[in-house]
Amino acid sequence: MAEMDQGIKRLIQTHPQDILAFAVPEAEYLGTLPVDVATERQLVLDSLLRVRIEGEECAVDVEAEAEPTKDIARRLFEYGSRVQTTTGLPVISVVFWLQSGEKQGKRGKREKPPASPYRVQVGRRRIVDWYFDGFALYDTPAQTLLERGITGLLPLVPFCRDGGTLRVIERAAQLVKAQTADAEQRELESLLAIFGARFVGNEPILAMIRRLFMSTEILETSPLYQLWVGEATEKGMAQGMAQGMAQGEAKGLREAVLAVLRSRFGEPAPEVVAAINGATVEQLRELLDYVGTEPLEQITQRLGEQR
């Protein structure tokens, strides 16, 4: 998950005001602070933002976690207290949980995000209460981010509830295209593609990029993209995208559907290929929402219903 971790950090670094508008809306962004706050044992934070709230300067530590873990509350306390010691600024702790996680607890239940505050207590003597704001993106409706109008949050849509489908990801991409330009658009386009591919696969995302942005330059030159697909597949994927640039939307969608089917079930039967070749653009778009998750029998049934 290295590309996801680096991508989230990049998003916070490039759009700190948008992250703050969602997580700490009362904060006035002033700049960034060093994230290496070691005075003894080294502690390196994800992002540390300098802000002003009601006339007082403070720091906001924004952490992104792939999934809930029990120790994040303690780490937020350690980070925040170290920052306060080294900078003299009070600290607000914020954590984003991206996915619910696959790890099971002792009783078969997934770990839940820890509740605020983190408490240190000896007997009935309370020593520390460290408060933090936690946001479980996987429990946040995708529509919430789509409707907020905060452009820098759009790459996070795939992590949201109901956000990991091609249709919703494409809606986020359309908003990126409509609301941004030039370098910002390329940055957000790249991050949305990388995060979205974790849920719907590479080929459907590449087909979407072909349809909407008509350029693969940002992905071909992005270090995050290289980390995402790996050196072994990067060249082939880039070539496939370049070839797709000259193809129509329907053909690109058919290729995306077939690529997902081949990766899951091997070479499709001739009648399946024929049904895909005869499908309309709208039917292919709808089919892309399901080919990555449904059993082959159900997909075949959908193709039969489209005839």
GISUL-V170810 format. One record per residue. N is the residue number from 1. RES is the residue in one small letter. OMEGA is omega in whole degrees, -180 to 180 (none if undefined). NEAR is the number of other C-alpha atoms within 12 Angstrom. Layout:
<<N/RES/OMEGA/NEAR> <N/RES/OMEGA/NEAR>>
This chain:
<<1/m/-176/19> <2/a/-178/20> <3/e/178/27> <4/m/179/33> <5/d/180/27> <6/q/180/27> <7/g/179/35> <8/i/178/41> <9/k/179/29> <10/r/180/27> <11/l/179/37> <12/i/-179/37> <13/q/-176/27> <14/t/-179/25> <15/h/-178/29> <16/p/-178/35> <17/q/179/30> <18/d/177/27> <19/i/179/42> <20/l/-180/38> <21/a/178/23> <22/f/-170/31> <23/a/-179/29> <24/v/-171/31> <25/p/-179/19> <26/e/-175/19> <27/a/172/28> <28/e/-175/25> <29/y/-179/28> <30/l/-178/21> <31/g/180/24> <32/t/177/24> <33/l/178/28> <34/p/-178/22> <35/v/175/28> <36/d/-174/21> <37/v/-177/26> <38/a/166/21> <39/t/174/17> <40/e/174/12> <41/r/-176/11> <42/q/174/14> <43/l/179/23> <44/v/-177/25> <45/l/174/33> <46/d/-180/34> <47/s/180/41> <48/l/-173/41> <49/l/176/40> <50/r/-175/32> <51/v/174/31> <52/r/178/24> <53/i/180/21> <54/e/175/11> <55/g/-178/12> <56/e/178/17> <57/e/176/23> <58/c/179/31> <59/a/175/40> <60/v/176/48> <61/d/180/48> <62/v/179/43> <63/e/176/41> <64/a/-178/37> <65/e/179/37> <66/a/180/30> <67/e/-179/34> <68/p/174/32> <69/t/-176/29> <70/k/-172/20> <71/d/-176/18> <72/i/-180/35> <73/a/178/31> <74/r/-180/25> <75/r/177/28> <76/l/176/43> <77/f/-180/32> <78/e/179/30> <79/y/-175/41> <80/g/-180/41> <81/s/177/30> <82/r/178/29> <83/v/-179/36> <84/q/179/27> <85/t/-174/18> <86/t/-176/22> <87/t/-176/24> <88/g/-178/15> <89/l/171/24> <90/p/-171/28> <91/v/171/37> <92/i/-177/38> <93/s/180/42> <94/v/177/39> <95/v/174/44> <96/f/172/42> <97/w/-173/33> <98/l/-177/36> <99/q/-177/36> <100/s/177/27> <101/g/-179/22> <102/e/-177/15> <103/k/-180/18> <104/q/177/15> <105/g/-176/14> <106/k/-178/8> <107/r/176/8> <108/g/-179/9> <109/k/176/12> <110/r/179/18> <111/e/179/22> <112/k/175/25> <113/p/179/32> <114/p/-179/27> <115/a/173/24> <116/s/5/23> <117/p/167/24> <118/y/-172/28> <119/r/170/22> <120/v/-173/18> <121/q/175/13> <122/v/-174/9> <123/g/177/7> <124/r/180/8> <125/r/179/10> <126/r/-176/13> <127/i/-177/12> <128/v/164/17> <129/d/180/19> <130/w/-177/29> <131/y/178/24> <132/f/177/33> <133/d/180/31> <134/g/-180/36> <135/f/177/34> <136/a/-177/31> <137/l/-178/38> <138/y/176/31> <139/d/180/25> <140/t/180/25> <141/p/179/23> <142/a/-179/30> <143/q/179/26> <144/t/179/24> <145/l/-180/34> <146/l/-176/31> <147/e/-177/16> <148/r/-180/20> <149/g/178/20> <150/i/-169/29> <151/t/-176/37> <152/g/177/38> <153/l/-173/41> <154/l/177/48> <155/p/180/48> <156/l/-177/52> <157/v/-179/47> <158/p/-179/44> <159/f/-174/44> <160/c/175/35> <161/r/-177/25> <162/d/-179/24> <163/g/-174/38> <164/g/175/39> <165/t/-177/34> <166/l/-178/44> <167/r/-179/29> <168/v/178/37> <169/i/179/45> <170/e/176/38> <171/r/177/28> <172/a/179/46> <173/a/178/41> <174/q/178/27> <175/l/175/31> <176/v/-179/37> <177/k/-176/28> <178/a/-170/18> <179/q/-176/21> <180/t/178/22> <181/a/171/16> <182/d/-171/15> <183/a/-180/15> <184/e/179/21> <185/q/180/30> <186/r/180/29> <187/e/-178/36> <188/l/176/42> <189/e/-179/49> <190/s/-179/43> <191/l/179/45> <192/l/179/51> <193/a/-178/50> <194/i/180/44> <195/f/-178/45> <196/g/-179/41> <197/a/178/35> <198/r/-175/30> <199/f/-176/33> <200/v/179/37> <201/g/-176/35> <202/n/-172/36> <203/e/177/39> <204/p/179/45> <205/i/180/47> <206/l/177/45> <207/a/178/46> <208/m/179/42> <209/i/178/43> <210/r/-176/35> <211/r/-170/29> <212/l/-170/26> <213/f/175/31> <214/m/178/25> <215/s/178/26> <216/t/-174/31> <217/e/-175/22> <218/i/179/28> <219/l/-178/37> <220/e/-176/29> <221/t/-176/18> <222/s/174/28> <223/p/178/23> <224/l/178/32> <225/y/-180/36> <226/q/177/24> <227/l/-177/23> <228/w/-173/32> <229/v/-179/30> <230/g/-177/19> <231/e/-176/16> <232/a/-176/12> <233/t/-174/17> <234/e/-177/23> <235/k/-179/18> <236/g/179/18> <237/m/180/28> <238/a/178/32> <239/q/178/18> <240/g/178/25> <241/m/-179/33> <242/a/178/23> <243/q/-179/21> <244/g/180/30> <245/m/-177/25> <246/a/-176/18> <247/q/179/19> <248/g/-178/17> <249/e/-177/26> <250/a/-179/26> <251/k/178/26> <252/g/178/34> <253/l/178/38> <254/r/180/36> <255/e/179/33> <256/a/179/39> <257/v/-179/45> <258/l/-180/34> <259/a/179/31> <260/v/179/33> <261/l/-179/33> <262/r/-179/20> <263/s/-177/18> <264/r/-170/19> <265/f/-174/19> <266/g/-177/12> <267/e/-179/17> <268/p/176/23> <269/a/-178/17> <270/p/-178/12> <271/e/176/16> <272/v/178/27> <273/v/-180/22> <274/a/180/18> <275/a/178/27> <276/i/180/40> <277/n/-179/25> <278/g/-178/21> <279/a/177/27> <280/t/178/20> <281/v/-179/24> <282/e/179/18> <283/q/180/25> <284/l/177/34> <285/r/179/32> <286/e/-178/26> <287/l/-179/38> <288/l/178/43> <289/d/-171/32> <290/y/-172/31> <291/v/-179/38> <292/g/-173/33> <293/t/-173/23> <294/e/174/19> <295/p/-177/15> <296/l/-179/23> <297/e/-179/18> <298/q/177/16> <299/i/179/31> <300/t/178/26> <301/q/178/19> <302/r/179/25> <303/l/178/29> <304/g/179/20> <305/e/-178/14> <306/q/-177/22> <307/r/none/17>>
